[in-house]
């Protein structure tokens, strides 16, 4: 069972790197969707709906089997990171957008009434109120991403699920080994939920005064 520990680092790496990169990629995607510029809004919405409408395993297989640049083709880890980063960007952009839209219109008007530059008013008044709304939803997504990243084992990403499958093939006892894998995922996901809840509460109290 100790073999499963070999995949913990990869599981954490794929989850954290994909989440962080996706969090940044989601910013321009969100801006395009709320900017009011029709072509950008249509394009960004189309990207979100297309990516969400296709099963993640299809994107993984599509990139892993079809992307070839000269002599180079992506390895399983690279494929997983790229695909899950785009997945994160798409879903986090929706979380950002919905959180911004939840801010009362009066707050937007207040930012405008202060005669601050648009981006300054947005950064000082709207964003601090949106962050406490973003954190719980983003944490829920991060936990889901941690679990969904296991799909990468299908193309050979050497994570916890990959080693569980290999152990079961060689040694049998799939119930035991996959129960151990489930326990590892629980141990990894519970701290995310705790940290997110506490930080969200702290930010909410600070914003609300």
C-alpha positions in Angstrom: 0.0 0.0 0.0 3.0 2.3 0.5 3.2 2.4 -3.3 0.2 4.7 -3.3 2.3 7.3 -1.5 4.4 7.6 -4.7 1.4 9.2 -6.4 0.6 11.8 -3.8 3.1 14.3 -5.0 1.8 14.1 -8.6 -1.8 14.4 -7.4 -1.0 17.5 -5.4 1.1 19.0 -8.2 -1.6 18.6 -10.9 -4.3 20.0 -8.6 -2.3 23.0 -7.2 -0.6 24.0 -10.5 -3.8 23.6 -12.5 -5.8 25.6 -10.0 -3.3 28.4 -9.7 -2.8 28.7 -13.5 -6.5 28.4 -14.1 -7.2 31.1 -11.5 -5.1 33.6 -13.6 -6.4 32.4 -16.9 -9.9 32.9 -15.6 -9.3 36.7 -15.2 -9.3 37.7 -18.8 -12.1 35.2 -19.5 -14.2 36.8 -16.8 -13.4 40.3 -18.0 -14.5 39.4 -21.5 -17.8 38.0 -20.2 -18.7 41.1 -18.1 -17.1 43.8 -20.2 -20.2 44.5 -22.3 -18.2 44.2 -25.5 -20.5 41.9 -27.5 -17.9 40.0 -29.6 -15.7 39.3 -26.6 -18.7 38.2 -24.5 -19.9 35.9 -27.2 -16.4 34.4 -27.8 -15.7 33.9 -24.0 -19.1 32.4 -23.5 -18.6 30.0 -26.4 -15.2 28.9 -24.9 -16.8 28.3 -21.6 -19.8 26.3 -23.0 -17.7 24.2 -25.4 -15.2 23.2 -22.8 -17.9 22.5 -20.2 -19.9 20.6 -22.7 -17.3 18.0 -23.5 -16.3 15.3 -20.9 -12.9 16.0 -19.5 -11.7 12.5 -20.4 -12.3 13.4 -24.1 -10.2 16.5 -23.8 -7.4 14.5 -22.2 -7.4 11.8 -24.8 -7.7 14.4 -27.6 -4.7 16.3 -26.5 -2.6 13.3 -25.6 -3.3 11.4 -28.8 -3.4 14.2 -31.4 -1.1 17.0 -30.3 2.3 16.7 -32.0 4.7 19.6 -32.5 7.6 18.3 -34.6 9.2 15.5 -32.7 7.5 16.5 -29.5 4.3 15.3 -28.1 2.9 15.9 -24.6 3.6 13.4 -21.9 0.8 12.3 -19.6 1.7 14.8 -16.8 1.9 17.8 -19.2 -1.4 16.8 -20.8 -3.1 16.6 -17.4 -1.8 19.9 -16.3 -2.7 21.7 -19.5 -6.2 20.2 -19.7 -7.0 20.7 -16.0 -5.7 24.3 -16.1 -8.2 25.1 -18.9 -10.9 23.3 -16.9 -10.0 25.5 -13.9 -10.0 28.6 -16.0 -13.5 27.9 -17.4 -15.1 27.0 -14.0 -13.3 29.7 -12.0 -14.3 32.3 -14.6 -18.0 31.4 -13.9 -17.4 31.6 -10.2 -15.8 35.1 -10.6 -18.6 36.2 -12.9 -21.4 35.1 -10.6 -19.7 36.6 -7.6 -19.3 39.9 -9.3 -22.9 39.8 -10.4 -24.0 39.2 -6.8 -22.6 42.5 -5.7 -25.6 45.0 -5.3 -25.9 47.4 -8.1 -25.7 50.3 -5.6 -22.1 49.4 -4.9 -21.2 49.7 -8.6 -22.9 53.0 -8.7 -21.0 54.1 -5.6 -17.7 53.2 -7.2 -18.7 55.3 -10.2 -20.0 58.2 -8.0 -16.6 58.6 -6.3 -15.2 59.6 -9.7 -12.4 57.1 -9.3 -10.8 55.6 -12.4 -12.9 52.6 -13.5 -10.3 50.0 -12.6 -9.4 51.7 -9.3 -13.0 51.8 -8.2 -13.4 48.2 -9.3 -10.3 47.1 -7.4 -11.1 49.0 -4.2 -14.8 48.7 -3.9 -16.1 45.7 -5.9 -13.3 43.1 -5.6 -13.0 43.2 -1.8 -16.8 42.4 -1.6 -16.6 39.7 -4.2 -13.6 37.8 -2.7 -15.6 36.3 0.3 -18.1 35.0 -2.3 -15.4 33.6 -4.5 -13.5 31.6 -1.8 -16.1 29.1 -0.7 -17.1 28.3 -4.3 -13.5 28.2 -5.5 -12.6 25.8 -2.6 -15.5 23.5 -3.5 -14.2 23.5 -7.1 -10.6 22.8 -5.8 -11.8 19.7 -4.0 -13.6 18.6 -7.1 -10.5 19.2 -9.1 -8.5 17.1 -6.7 -10.8 14.2 -7.4 -11.2 14.8 -11.1 -7.5 14.9 -11.6 -7.6 11.1 -11.0 -9.0 10.8 -14.5 -5.5 11.6 -15.7 -4.4 8.2 -14.6 -6.2 6.9 -17.8 -3.5 8.4 -20.0 -0.7 7.3 -17.6 -0.4 10.3 -15.2 1.3 8.6 -12.2 -1.0 9.9 -9.4 -2.6 8.1 -6.5 -5.2 6.4 -8.7 -2.6 5.2 -11.2 -0.6 3.4 -8.5 -3.8 2.0 -7.0 -4.7 0.5 -10.4 -1.2 -0.9 -10.9 -1.2 -2.4 -7.4 -4.6 -4.0 -8.0 -3.4 -5.5 -11.3 -0.3 -7.1 -9.8 -1.4 -8.0 -6.3 -5.2 -8.2 -6.5 -7.4 -7.0 -3.6 -8.9 -4.0 -5.4 -11.3 -3.2 -2.7 -8.6 -2.7 -0.1 -6.3 -0.7 -2.3 -9.0 1.6 -3.7 -10.3 2.1 -0.1 -6.8 3.3 0.8 -6.8 5.6 -2.2 -10.1 7.0 -1.1 -8.7 7.7 2.3 -5.8 9.6 0.8 -8.1 11.8 -1.2 -10.1 12.5 1.9 -7.0 13.4 3.9 -6.0 15.8 1.1 -9.4 17.4 0.6 -10.5 18.0 4.1 -7.8 20.6 4.9 -8.8 22.6 1.8 -12.4 22.8 3.1 -11.2 23.9 6.5 -8.8 26.5 5.3 -11.4 27.9 2.8 -14.1 28.1 5.4 -11.9 29.9 8.0 -10.4 32.3 5.5 -13.8 33.0 3.9 -15.3 33.8 7.3 -12.4 36.1 8.2 -12.6 38.0 5.0 -16.4 38.3 5.3 -16.1 39.8 8.8 -13.4 42.2 7.6 -15.5 43.4 4.6 -18.7 43.6 6.6 -16.8 45.5 9.4 
